[in-house]
Amino acid sequence: MRIVKRWQAAVLAGAVALALVLGVALKRRHRSVAGVTDGGPSLSDAGLERLAGRIVDRLGRPLGGAQVTARPEVGGAILSASTGEDGRFVLAAQPGEWRVRVEAAGFQTEELRHVTVPEDGLELALARQLALEGLVRAHGRPVAGADVQIAGPSPTRATRSGPDGAFSFRDLPEGNYALRATHEHEAAFLDAVAVGLGPRPQDGVGRDDPDAGAGVLTVELQAATQVQGRLLERSGRAIAGGEVTLSEATAALLERKVPTASDGSFRFEAVLPGSYAIAGRAAGYFGSESHDLEVPSLKWVTVDLRLERGAVVEGVVVDEQGKPVTGAQIEIAGEGLDGAPVAVSAAGQAGESSARLEPAGELGILRGPIPFPPQVAAAPSRDARAAGEAQGFVTDGKGAFRLIGLPAGKLVVAVSHPDYARGASVPAVVGQGATTSVRVVLAHGETVRGRVLSDRGDPLAGAELFADGRTLAVSDARGEFEVAHVAHGLTLTARLPGYLPSTRPVQPGAREAVELTLQRAEGRLGGVVVDDRGTAVAGAKIELHAAVVPPRQAATDRAGHFQLDALGPGPYRVKVTSPDFAPLLVEDVAPGDDARFALLTGGGLAGEVRDARTGALPDGARVELIDGSATRPLPLKRGHFEATGLPAGKQTLSASAPGYVTVTREVEVPAGDHPREVTVRDLTIDLDRGGAILGHARGADGDPLAGAPITCGALHTRTDARGDFRLDGVPPGSATVRLDSGTHHVSETVELRAGDDSRVELRLR
């Protein structure tokens, strides 16, 4: 009995010892995972908080062994941990804003900015790096040496098929890709090659193996044709050394580019029948708007693209003492002759949305520049700076600059330099092909200091201080910031994810520090989008507008759910759109997680546009849906157009073509029973030939009037730098042309016949 008790005691002692060892090991493992070294203080003792979360793939499966690295947005040490088999990780970090980076073998690296610690529920889905393998075939045989290109989640990549017709692309992020293959006079195009996006129909129902990429893809080449033409000036002079781009209408990223020859000619080989977009550009000109191009089956297409010669703005940048400022960045802003906004910087060429199509050749002549959004640039990279210097966007050693190929209009030269306050020229009216000189003086200004605090009085690190379309500073760990070279009053806005923006006017020379207080953005909106039968709508786009915070967007998942966090207090204005349904606009939506938006099926319309006399498709014909001040172009295929997913009720159509009278028609569209249903068919819009009015405008002193507004009924334009103007598509009969100069106006009435031109002279008195 005594022996048994001793044996039991020994077992008990061993169990206790084993438990202690395991406890120490588990404690050490936990501290290591949490980023706390053995023997170090506990989280509470060290003033640390949890930064924890879960890493999964795009299908929601946990990723074990992923490397998670965290570093403060401003200063501080780097922490790291590996995920467990459940994909979870834990780090112990100082409270504040952190940058979290996740790496895993076979996956795209992801990084999150401004993660606020404490954070216990961070979840990040990584996209796989996969392979796409395929075979190029034609007439049942493999094709060697075919050019294969893809574009999608990764930039455009190219390769060639081998002797057996095989090709491959490695290390692709999962997603949908467009693919084009060409060989001599044959081609193939696929606009939706899914790489690692779940089950594929060819694999059988229920198959869900994203590791397999897209399997082996067979690409069958078909007979193709060519698109050719010339790039010309308005006068008809050839433009050598220009560039023409051509891309499928469904894959703008997968574009082809060819240079123009000495006679301005260009040619694209192996173009499949279908819908395309084509555009041209050249140094010293502003480019043509991207234009719809229909390529018929096995018939070559010829199109002439005409560019306007751009204006030239040159000048010098100096400081208060008149000394030249070297290395200053130049930007152009203003409006074109037709009032459209213009923005030009080294990051992108000029633009305004005034392109038009004129009859010439088979498709017509394109006039006007490509629209570009305003450029907001931080410190440019070395490559960007070199490109800017080459194009004149950076001042030289004498403070001089010269920009060519600008649109005509009223333009302002904006100048920035790290050692000076931002400056600008006075507005200057610049004519087409003309040269204008300006002088910009930069001042050193003063330094404005301040702090960004939470509504609890805590300093906030990583807040952006934003003014005049640029980020001027970022707050440090103490919430402090400095904005150097402030020469004029400005409105300073502090922005930080998770907080509502705060704005305050600032004047140079203020002795007190500027203090901006941010309130937490605790509002949220979540819910579901369904159709009129209660079925979830996946991929619906949610656009949310609220006071204080910028507009936000989200998309519904497969179950129709969506969620938007870090919002203002509400109420919200919500717009829901889906290609299969009529758009929905809901006002005064309260914050919460139970929003429910029901989309209606809507209706559709289809018809054709034609010449009223010949019944043929007019060159450059265009059909648009008009919704208030917004327009939606409808693609034309041999004169036929179609639009679905429209709200039931009256819809307004506008049809136009160069040299024709614009037609506007209201159509009553009933709701359908199925998504993308056409409920109004066989619409016919006949266009009648109009006349053209060419004129010249002068002021009371006899000098040409540049940029003056000219109207004739619903038609309007502006005079160019020479005071000339042209109005096309004027209805036959009596037409009154009017010139307004603000305080004075003058008008002339002319008689027009279809297809005729009439000239007028307008002079203010």
C-alpha positions in Angstrom: 0.0 0.0 0.0 2.8 2.4 0.9 4.6 1.5 -2.4 1.5 2.4 -4.4 1.1 5.7 -2.6 4.7 6.6 -3.4 4.2 5.7 -7.0 1.1 7.9 -7.1 3.0 10.7 -5.5 5.8 10.4 -8.0 3.3 10.5 -10.9 1.6 13.5 -9.4 4.9 15.3 -9.0 5.8 14.5 -12.5 2.5 15.8 -13.8 2.9 19.0 -11.9 6.4 19.5 -13.2 5.2 18.8 -16.8 2.4 21.3 -16.4 4.8 24.0 -15.2 7.1 23.3 -18.1 4.3 23.5 -20.6 2.9 26.6 -18.9 6.3 28.4 -19.2 6.6 27.3 -22.8 3.1 28.5 -23.7 3.7 31.8 -21.9 7.0 32.2 -23.8 5.3 31.4 -27.1 2.5 33.9 -26.4 4.9 36.6 -25.5 7.0 35.9 -28.6 3.9 36.0 -30.8 2.7 39.2 -29.1 6.0 40.9 -29.8 7.0 41.0 -26.1 10.4 39.6 -25.2 10.9 37.0 -22.5 11.3 38.6 -19.1 9.8 41.9 -20.4 6.9 43.7 -18.9 3.3 42.7 -19.4 1.1 44.6 -21.9 -0.4 46.7 -19.1 2.9 47.3 -17.4 4.6 48.4 -20.7 1.6 50.6 -21.8 1.1 48.4 -24.9 -2.1 47.4 -26.6 -3.1 44.5 -28.8 -2.7 44.6 -32.6 -4.4 41.4 -33.6 -6.2 40.0 -36.6 -6.5 37.2 -39.2 -5.0 36.7 -42.6 -7.0 34.7 -45.2 -7.0 34.2 -49.0 -9.7 35.5 -51.3 -11.9 32.5 -50.6 -11.8 33.2 -46.8 -9.4 30.3 -46.0 -6.9 31.0 -43.2 -3.3 31.5 -44.3 -0.8 30.0 -41.8 2.9 31.1 -41.8 2.2 34.5 -43.3 4.7 37.2 -42.1 3.0 40.2 -40.5 5.2 43.3 -40.1 4.0 46.5 -38.3 5.8 49.8 -38.1 4.5 53.2 -36.7 3.5 55.8 -39.3 5.9 58.2 -37.6 9.2 56.8 -36.1 9.3 53.8 -33.7 10.5 50.2 -33.8 9.4 47.5 -36.3 7.3 44.5 -34.9 6.7 41.2 -36.6 4.9 37.9 -36.1 3.8 34.9 -38.1 0.3 33.7 -38.4 -0.8 30.4 -36.9 -2.6 27.6 -38.7 -5.9 29.5 -38.1 -4.4 32.6 -39.9 -4.4 34.6 -36.7 -1.6 36.9 -35.3 -1.0 39.0 -32.3 1.4 41.9 -31.8 1.9 44.2 -28.8 2.2 47.8 -29.9 2.1 51.3 -28.6 -1.2 53.1 -29.1 -1.3 55.2 -32.3 -1.3 54.9 -36.1 0.6 51.9 -37.6 1.4 50.6 -41.1 0.8 46.8 -41.4 2.5 44.7 -44.2 1.6 41.1 -44.9 3.7 38.7 -47.0 3.1 35.1 -47.8 4.7 32.7 -50.3 2.6 32.5 -53.4 0.5 35.6 -52.6 0.6 39.3 -53.5 2.1 41.4 -50.7 -0.5 43.8 -49.1 0.0 46.8 -46.9 -2.6 48.7 -44.8 -1.9 52.4 -43.7 -3.1 54.2 -40.6 -4.2 51.1 -38.6 -5.2 52.5 -35.2 -4.0 50.5 -32.2 -5.7 49.0 -30.2 -7.1 46.8 -32.9 -8.3 43.3 -32.2 -10.2 42.4 -35.3 -8.1 43.2 -38.3 -8.8 40.9 -41.3 -6.9 41.0 -44.6 -7.5 38.9 -47.7 -4.4 38.2 -49.9 -4.7 37.7 -53.6 -2.8 34.7 -55.0 0.1 34.8 -57.4 -0.8 32.3 -60.0 0.2 31.2 -63.5 -1.7 31.4 -66.7 -0.7 28.8 -69.3 -2.1 28.3 -72.7 -1.8 27.2 -76.3 -2.2 29.3 -79.5 -3.8 27.4 -82.3 -5.1 28.1 -85.8 -7.0 25.7 -88.1 -6.4 23.0 -85.6 -2.6 23.4 -85.5 -0.3 25.1 -83.0 1.0 28.5 -83.9 4.7 29.4 -83.1 5.8 32.9 -82.6 2.4 34.4 -81.9 2.5 37.6 -79.8 0.4 37.3 -76.6 -0.5 40.1 -74.3 -2.5 40.3 -71.1 -3.7 43.1 -68.8 -5.8 43.2 -65.7 -4.9 43.4 -62.0 -1.2 43.6 -63.1 0.2 45.9 -65.8 0.3 44.8 -69.4 2.6 41.8 -69.9 3.7 40.2 -73.2 5.3 37.0 -74.4 5.5 34.8 -77.5 4.3 31.3 -78.1 6.9 28.6 -78.4 7.3 26.0 -81.3 4.5 24.0 -79.9 2.2 27.1 -79.6 2.6 27.1 -75.8 2.9 30.3 -73.7 2.8 31.1 -70.0 2.6 34.1 -67.6 3.9 33.5 -64.0 3.3 35.3 -60.7 0.0 36.8 -61.6 -2.3 38.2 -59.0 -5.7 36.6 -59.2 -8.4 38.4 -61.0 -10.0 38.9 -64.5 -7.6 39.5 -67.4 -8.0 40.6 -71.0 -5.9 38.6 -73.5 -4.9 39.3 -77.1 -2.9 37.0 -79.4 -1.8 38.0 -82.9 0.1 36.3 -85.7 0.5 37.7 -89.2 -3.1 38.4 -90.3 -4.9 36.4 -87.6 -5.9 37.3 -84.1 -7.8 36.3 -81.0 -9.2 38.4 -78.1 -10.6 37.2 -74.8 -12.0 40.0 -72.5 -12.5 37.9 -69.3 -9.9 35.3 -68.5 -10.4 34.4 -64.8 -7.3 33.6 -62.9 -7.8 32.0 -59.5 -11.4 33.4 -59.0 -13.0 30.1 -57.8 -14.8 27.4 -59.7 -14.7 27.3 -63.5 -17.5 25.8 -65.5 -15.1 23.6 -67.5 -13.9 22.0 -64.3 -17.3 20.7 -63.4 -19.9 21.8 -60.9 -18.6 22.3 -57.4 -14.9 22.4 -58.3 -13.2 25.2 -56.3 -9.5 25.1 -56.7 -7.9 28.5 -57.0 -4.4 27.1 -56.9 -4.9 25.9 -60.4 -4.9 29.4 -61.9 -7.0 29.3 -65.1 -5.9 25.8 -66.2 -4.5 25.4 -69.8 -6.2 28.0 -72.0 -6.6 27.3 -75.7 -6.6 30.5 -77.8 -8.0 30.0 -81.4 -6.8 32.5 -83.9 -9.3 33.9 -86.5 -8.9 35.8 -89.7 -8.5 39.5 -89.0 -8.2 42.8 -91.0 -6.3 46.0 -90.6 -7.1 49.6 -89.5 -5.1 52.3 -91.3 -5.2 56.0 -91.7 -3.2 59.2 -91.3 -2.6 61.7 -88.5 -3.0 65.2 -89.8 -3.1 68.9 -88.8 -6.4 70.7 -89.3 -4.9 72.2 -92.5 -4.3 68.6 -93.9 -0.5 68.7 -93.3 0.8 65.3 -92.2 2.1 64.9 -88.6 5.2 62.6 -88.5 6.4 61.1 -85.2 3.0 61.2 -83.6 1.3 58.2 -81.9 -2.1 56.5 -82.4 -3.6 54.1 -79.9 -6.2 51.5 -80.6 -8.0 49.3 -77.9 -10.9 47.0 -77.7 -14.0 48.8 -76.3 -14.1 46.2 -73.4 -10.4 46.4 -72.5 -9.0 49.9 -72.6 -5.9 48.9 -70.7 -4.9 46.4 -73.4 -4.2 49.1 -76.0 -1.9 49.0 -79.0 0.3 51.9 -80.0 1.9 52.7 -83.4 4.0 55.7 -84.5 3.1 57.7 -87.5 5.4 57.7 -90.6 6.8 60.8 -92.4 3.5 61.1 -94.3 1.5 60.8 -91.1 0.3 57.3 -92.0 -0.3 54.5 -89.4 -1.5 50.9 -89.6 -2.7 48.3 -87.1 -2.4 44.7 -88.4 -4.5 41.7 -87.2 -7.6 43.6 -86.0 -10.6 41.4 -85.3 -14.1 42.7 -86.3 -15.7 44.5 -83.3 -16.0 47.7 -81.4 -12.8 49.7 -80.6 -11.6 53.1 -79.4 -9.0 55.1 -81.3 -7.1 58.3 -80.5 -4.1 60.2 -81.7 -1.6 62.6 -80.1 1.7 64.3 -81.0 4.2 66.7 -79.4 3.1 70.3 -80.0 -0.6 69.3 -80.5 -3.4 68.5 -78.1 -4.7 65.0 -78.8 -7.9 63.7 -80.2 -10.7 62.4 -77.9 -10.9 58.7 -77.8 -13.5 57.8 -80.5 -15.7 54.8 -81.0 -14.6 52.8 -84.1 -16.6 49.9 -85.6 -14.5 47.4 -87.6 -16.6 45.3 -90.0 -15.9 41.7 -90.8 -12.9 41.1 -93.1 -13.0 44.7 -94.4 -10.1 47.1 -93.8 -10.9 50.4 -92.3 -9.4 53.9 -93.0 -9.7 56.8 -90.6 -8.1 60.2 -90.6 -7.4 61.8 -87.2 -6.8 65.6 -87.2 -5.2 67.4 -84.3 -5.2 71.1 -83.5 -1.8 72.8 -83.1 -1.4 73.7 -79.5 -0.6 77.0 -77.9 2.7 77.9 -76.4 3.2 79.4 -72.9 6.7 80.5 -71.9 8.1 82.6 -69.1 10.4 83.0 -66.2 10.1 82.4 -62.5 12.0 84.8 -60.0 12.1 85.5 -56.3 11.3 88.8 -54.5 14.8 90.1 -55.5 14.3 89.3 -59.1 16.8 86.4 -59.0 15.9 83.3 -61.2 14.4 80.3 -59.4 15.8 77.0 -60.7 13.9 73.7 -60.5 10.5 75.2 -59.9 7.5 72.9 -60.9 5.1 74.3 -63.5 1.4 73.5 -63.8 -1.3 75.0 -66.0 -4.9 75.5 -65.0 -7.8 77.4 -66.5 -10.6 77.0 -69.0 -10.7 76.4 -72.8 -12.3 78.7 -75.3 -15.6 76.7 -74.8 -15.5 77.1 -71.0 -14.3 73.5 -70.4 -11.8 73.1 -67.5 -8.1 72.7 -68.4 -5.4 71.1 -66.3 -1.8 70.4 -67.4 1.2 69.1 -65.4 4.2 66.9 -65.8 2.1 63.9 -64.7 -0.3 64.2 -67.6 -1.0 66.1 -70.7 -3.7 68.7 -71.2 -7.3 68.2 -71.6 -10.8 69.7 -72.1 -13.9 67.8 -73.1 -14.7 69.6 -76.4 -13.7 67.1 -79.1 -16.0 66.9 -82.1 -16.2 64.7 -85.2 -16.3 66.2 -88.8 -17.0 64.3 -92.0 -13.9 63.0 -93.8 -13.0 59.6 -95.2 -15.0 56.6 -93.9 -15.3 57.6 -90.3 -14.7 61.4 -90.1 -12.2 63.8 -88.6 -11.6 64.1 -84.9 -11.0 67.5 -83.4 -10.3 68.6 -79.9 -8.2 67.4 -76.9 -8.4 64.5 -74.5 -10.0 65.4 -71.1 -7.7 64.9 -68.1 -8.5 65.5 -64.4 -6.6 68.2 -62.5 -3.2 66.9 -61.4 -2.3 66.9 -57.7 1.4 66.0 -57.3 3.5 65.5 -54.3 7.3 65.5 -54.6 8.0 64.0 -58.0 10.2 61.0 -58.5 13.5 61.2 -60.3 11.9 59.8 -63.5 8.9 62.1 -63.3 11.2 65.1 -62.7 13.4 64.1 -65.7 10.2 63.8 -67.8 9.0 67.2 -66.5 12.3 68.8 -67.4 12.2 67.3 -70.9 8.7 68.7 -71.5 9.4 72.2 -69.9 7.5 71.6 -66.7 10.7 72.5 -64.6 12.5 75.8 -64.8 16.1 75.8 -66.0 19.2 77.5 -64.6 17.8 80.9 -65.7 14.4 80.3 -64.2 12.9 79.9 -67.7 10.3 77.4 -68.9 8.5 76.7 -72.2 5.4 74.5 -72.6 4.0 73.6 -76.0 0.9 71.8 -77.2 -1.5 73.5 -74.8 -5.2 74.1 -75.5 -6.3 77.6 -76.3 -8.2 79.5 -73.6 -7.8 81.6 -70.5 -4.9 79.9 -68.6 -3.0 80.5 -65.3 0.6 79.3 -64.7 0.9 77.8 -61.2 4.4 77.4 -59.8 5.7 75.5 -56.7 9.2 75.1 -55.2 10.2 73.6 -51.8 11.9 76.8 -50.8 9.1 79.2 -51.6 5.4 79.7 -51.2 3.3 78.6 -54.1 2.8 81.3 -56.8 0.7 81.9 -59.9 0.6 84.2 -62.9 -2.3 86.5 -63.8 -4.8 84.8 -66.2 -3.7 85.1 -69.8 -5.8 84.5 -73.0 -3.8 82.1 -75.2 -4.7 81.5 -78.8 -4.3 78.4 -80.9 -0.8 78.2 -82.3 0.1 81.5 -80.5 2.9 82.1 -78.0 2.2 83.9 -74.6 4.9 85.0 -72.1 4.4 85.3 -68.4 6.5 86.2 -65.3 5.8 84.6 -61.9 7.3 86.0 -58.6 7.7 83.5 -55.7 7.9 84.7 -52.1 9.6 82.9 -49.2 6.6 83.3 -46.9 6.4 82.3 -43.2 6.2 79.0 -41.3 2.8 78.1 -39.7 3.0 75.7 -36.7 0.2 73.8 -35.0 -1.2 70.6 -33.5 -3.8 68.0 -34.3 -5.7 66.6 -31.3 -8.5 64.2 -30.8 -11.8 65.3 -29.2 -10.4 63.9 -25.9 -7.3 66.1 -26.2 -4.9 63.4 -27.2 -2.3 64.1 -29.9 -2.9 62.5 -33.2 0.0 61.3 -35.4 -0.1 60.8 -39.1 -2.8 63.4 -39.8 -2.6 65.0 -43.3 -2.7 68.8 -43.4 -4.3 69.6 -46.7 -4.8 72.9 -48.6 -5.1 74.1 -52.2 -5.4 70.5 -53.5 -2.1 69.4 -51.9 -0.9 67.7 -48.8 1.4 70.3 -47.1 2.4 68.4 -43.9 1.8 65.4 -41.7 1.5 65.5 -37.9 4.2 63.7 -35.9 4.0 61.5 -32.8 3.2 64.6 -30.7 0.5 65.7 -33.1 2.6 68.6 -34.2 3.2 69.9 -37.7 4.8 72.7 -39.6 3.7 74.3 -42.9 6.6 76.2 -44.4 6.5 79.2 -46.8 2.9 80.4 -46.3 2.7 83.8 -48.0 -1.1 84.2 -48.2 -4.1 83.1 -46.2 -5.2 79.5 -46.8 -7.8 77.1 -45.5 -6.1 74.2 -43.8 -7.9 70.8 -43.4 -6.7 68.0 -41.1 -7.6 64.5 -42.3 -7.0 61.1 -40.6 -8.7 57.8 -41.3 -11.2 57.0 -38.6 -11.9 60.7 -37.8 -14.0 63.5 -39.3 -12.0 66.2 -41.1 -11.5 69.5 -39.4 -11.0 72.8 -41.3 -9.6 76.2 -40.1 -8.5 79.4 -41.9 -4.8 80.2 -41.4 -3.0 83.5 -41.9 0.8 84.0 -42.2 2.4 85.8 -39.2 0.0 84.3 -36.6 1.9 84.0 -33.3 -0.3 81.4 -31.8 -0.1 77.7 -32.9 -2.9 76.5 -35.0 -5.0 73.8 -33.3 -7.3 71.4 -35.1 -9.5 69.0 -33.2 -10.7 65.8 -34.9 -13.8 63.9 -33.8 -14.0 60.1 -34.2 -16.0 59.0 -37.3 -18.2 56.6 -35.5 -21.0 56.5 -38.1 -21.5 53.5 -40.2 -23.9 52.2 -42.8 -24.4 48.5 -43.6 -27.1 46.4 -45.1 -28.2 44.4 -48.1 -29.2 45.1 -51.7 -31.9 42.9 -53.2 -34.1 42.9 -56.3 -37.8 43.4 -56.4 -38.3 39.7 -55.6 -36.0 39.8 -52.6 -33.0 38.0 -54.2 -29.6 39.3 -53.2 -27.8 41.5 -55.9 -24.1 40.9 -56.0 -21.6 43.5 -57.3 -24.0 46.4 -56.9 -22.2 49.7 -56.5 -23.0 51.8 -53.4 -22.2 55.5 -53.6 -22.6 57.4 -50.3 -22.6 61.2 -49.8 -22.6 62.7 -46.3 -21.8 66.0 -44.7 -18.2 66.6 -43.7 -16.6 63.4 -45.1 -15.7 62.9 -48.8 -18.0 60.6 -50.9 -17.5 56.9 -50.3 -18.1 53.8 -52.4 -18.5 50.1 -51.8 -19.7 47.0 -53.6 -22.0 44.2 -52.4 -20.7 40.7 -51.9 -22.2 37.5 -53.2 -24.9 37.7 -50.5 -25.7 41.3 -51.5 -24.2 42.7 -48.3 -22.2 45.9 -47.9 -20.7 47.9 -45.1 -19.1 51.4 -44.9 -17.4 52.4 -41.7 -15.8 55.6 -40.3 -18.6 57.9 -41.5 -20.0 61.1 -40.2 -23.2 61.2 -38.1 -25.5 61.2 -41.1 -28.1 61.3 -42.6 -26.7 60.0 -45.8 -27.6 60.3 -49.5 -27.2 56.9 -51.2 -27.1 55.9 -54.8 -27.2 52.2 -55.8 -26.4 51.0 -59.3 -26.1 47.7 -61.1 -25.9 47.0 -64.8 -29.0 44.7 -64.6 -31.3 47.1 -62.8 -32.5 50.7 -62.7 -30.5 53.0 -60.5 -31.8 53.8 -57.1 -31.4 57.1 -55.2 -32.4 57.3 -51.5 -32.2 60.5 -49.5 -31.9 60.9 -45.7 -30.7 57.4 -44.9 -30.0 57.0 -41.2 -26.8 55.3 -40.0 -27.0 51.7 -39.0 -26.5 48.1 -40.0 -30.0 47.2 -41.3 -30.3 49.3 -44.5 -32.2 47.5 -47.2 -32.2 48.7 -50.8 -34.5 47.1 -53.4 -33.6 47.6 -57.0 -36.3 47.5 -59.7 -35.8 45.7 -62.9 -36.4 48.8 -65.0 -36.7 48.8 -68.8 -34.7 49.3 -71.9 -34.8 50.9 -75.4 -33.3 50.0 -78.7 -33.4 51.7 -82.1 -31.3 53.2 -84.9 -30.2 56.6 -86.2 -30.0 57.3 -89.9 -29.9 60.0 -92.5 -33.5 61.2 -93.1 -32.9 61.4 -96.9 -30.7 58.4 -97.7 -31.4 56.1 -94.8 -27.7 55.5 -94.3 -25.7 56.0 -91.1 -24.3 59.6 -91.0 -20.6 59.9 -90.5 -19.7 60.6 -86.8 -23.3 60.0 -85.6 -23.7 60.0 -81.8 -26.6 59.0 -79.5 -26.8 60.0 -75.9 -29.2 59.6 -72.9 -29.7 62.8 -71.1 -30.3 62.8 -67.3 -30.4 66.3 -66.1 -27.0 67.8 -66.7 -25.4 64.4 -67.2 -25.2 62.6 -70.5 -24.5 58.9 -71.2 -23.2 58.0 -74.7 -24.8 54.9 -76.2 -22.5 52.6 -78.4 -23.5 52.5 -82.0 -23.2 49.3 -84.1 -24.0 49.9 -87.7 -26.3 52.7 -86.6 -28.2 50.6 -84.0 -28.1 51.5 -80.3 -29.5 49.9 -77.1 -29.7 50.8 -73.4 -31.1 48.7 -70.6 -31.4 49.0 -66.8 -33.2 52.3 -67.2 -35.7 53.7 -64.6 -39.3 53.3 -65.8 -40.7 56.6 -67.1 -39.6 59.3 -69.5 -36.1 59.1 -70.9 -34.6 61.8 -73.1 -32.5 60.8 -76.2 -30.3 63.1 -78.2 -28.9 62.2 -81.6 -26.4 64.3 -83.5 -23.8 64.2 -86.3 -21.5 66.8 -87.9 -23.4 68.8 -90.4 -26.8 67.5 -89.2 -29.5 69.1 -87.0 -29.4 67.7 -83.5 -32.6 65.8 -82.6 -33.9 65.5 -79.0 -36.7 63.0 -78.2 -38.6 61.9 -75.1 -39.4 58.2 -74.9 -41.7 56.6 -72.3 -39.9 53.4 -71.1 -42.0 50.9 -69.2 -40.6 48.5 -66.7 -39.7 44.9 -67.8 -40.1 41.6 -66.1 -36.4 40.5 -66.4 -33.0 42.2 -66.0 -31.6 43.8 -69.1 -34.9 43.6 -70.9 -35.6 45.9 -73.8 -39.1 47.2 -73.4 -39.2 49.8 -76.3 -37.9 48.6 -79.6 -37.6 49.8 -83.2 -37.0 53.5 -82.4 -36.0 55.4 -85.5 -34.2 58.8 -85.3 -33.9 60.5 -88.6 -31.3 63.3 -88.9 -31.7 66.1 -91.4 -28.9 68.0 -93.0 -28.3 71.4 -91.5 -26.3 74.4 -92.6 -23.1 76.0 -91.2 -22.5 79.6 -90.1 -19.0 80.9 -90.2 -18.2 84.3 -88.7 -15.9 86.8 -87.3 -16.3 88.9 -84.1 -14.8 92.3 -83.4 -14.9 94.7 -80.6 -15.9 98.4 -80.8 -12.3 99.2 -81.5 -12.2 96.9 -84.5 -9.9 94.4 -82.9 -10.8 90.6 -82.9 -12.6 89.3 -79.9 -11.1 86.1 -78.5 -13.2 83.8 -76.3 -16.4 85.6 -76.9 -19.6 83.5 -76.5 -21.6 83.0 -79.7 -25.2 81.5 -79.7 -27.7 80.5 -82.3 -30.8 78.9 -80.8 -29.6 75.9 -78.8 -26.2 76.0 -80.4 -23.3 77.7 -78.8 -19.5 78.2 -79.2 -16.8 80.7 -78.5 -14.5 82.6 -80.8 -10.9 81.6 -81.2 -7.8 83.8 -80.7 -8.4 85.4 -84.2 -12.1 86.1 -83.4 -13.3 83.4 -85.8 -16.1 81.0 -85.0 -18.1 78.2 -86.7 -21.6 76.7 -85.9 -22.5 73.4 -87.6 -25.8 71.7 -87.8 -27.9 74.9 -87.9 -31.5 74.1 -88.9 -32.4 75.4 -92.4 -34.4 78.7 -92.5 -33.9 81.9 -90.6 -31.2 81.8 -88.1 -30.2 84.5 -85.6 -26.6 84.6 -84.4 -25.9 86.5 -81.2 -22.7 87.8 -79.6 -22.7 88.7 -75.9 -19.9 90.6 -74.2 -21.5 91.0 -70.8 -22.6 94.6 -71.1 -23.2 94.7 -74.9 -24.6 92.4 -77.5 -25.1 92.3 -81.2 -27.0 89.9 -83.5 -27.4 89.1 -87.2 -30.1 87.0 -89.0 -29.2 84.9 -92.0 -31.1 82.5 -94.3 -29.8 79.0 -94.5 -30.4 76.0 -96.7 -29.4 72.4 -95.9 -25.8 71.8 -96.6 -25.0 75.4 -97.3 -22.6 77.8 -95.5 -23.3 81.3 -94.5 -20.9 84.0 -93.3 -21.6 86.8 -90.8 -19.6 89.7 -89.3 -20.4 90.7 -85.8 -19.1 93.9 -84.3 -19.9 95.5 -81.0 -20.9 99.2 -81.0 
